[in-house]
Amino acid sequence: MKVIVDMDVCKDHGQCVFSAPEVFQINENGRLVYEAEPDESLRDAVEEAADVCPLQAITIEG
């Protein structure tokens, strides 16, 4: 699985962090950082994160 966040669209609302904190975090500068190739066992959480993103900036491939 590959996670892609369109950082031009993302406004760092952080809703994804609540759904998949193992994959998405807000760094010390208040910006979203994420694991681009998380373990497949996290798929459900990542899909939930993509669903709750208010700007739909998260895409999942594979």
Secondary structure, DSSP 8 states (H G I E B T S, - for coil): -EEEE-TTT-----HHHHH-TTTEEE-TTS-EEE-SS--GGGHHHHHHHHHH-TT--EEEE-
